[in-house]
């Protein structure tokens, strides 16, 4: 039986990595820009939306970082000789995690996915908060810190072994840190990402794609955008 989307000719959300070129996004995926806000002590506390881009059924997002029409591609990758060779590999999230057990929460940490957003450091850091998760306030903060981690490096799990994930819906966010530095593309809501070779990366609720063109594990972000 055909789905409603198929009957109306709509395409499901999807991202295709192109050869030394942009990310092609299809499926009417909402695109916005969010910045990190910090508290009076300099700790990252929330994401704040600052812009919603016009809704489009499909669009091309810059991957080389040099477009004059960011976040969209303007063809500059051709002139600049951008090398977008993918080197991330296809490992699953759970293949490379460390686990931290607490009384009310379990935390899994895949450190290589870190993009430096810093939400995990507030209130004594998420690892300590997990250890003391029988305190309702600490449990709540730990859950929020994990949810704000754009790459999904950090995931908290309940006592039944189910991940506690925010319900984003299919969407993409252009991220900007508290210093005004543009970070990765925050892909949310389990949007499939297909490599140049036609292989799908693990579909997750939170993934961060390189937007500066300098990552050493393309198409994923590796925090190099923070280097001078």
Secondary structure, DSSP 8 states (H G I E B T S, - for coil): ---HHHHTT----EEEE-TTS-EEEES--EEEEEEEEE-TTS-EEEEEEEEE----SEEEE-SSS--TTTTB--SHHHHHT-----------GGGG-EEEE-SS-EEEE-GGG-----GGGGGG-HHHHHHTTTSHHHHHHHHHHHHH-TT--EEEE-TTS-B------SEEEEEE-TTS-EEEEEEES--EEE-TTS-B----SEEEE--SS--SSTTB--SGGG--
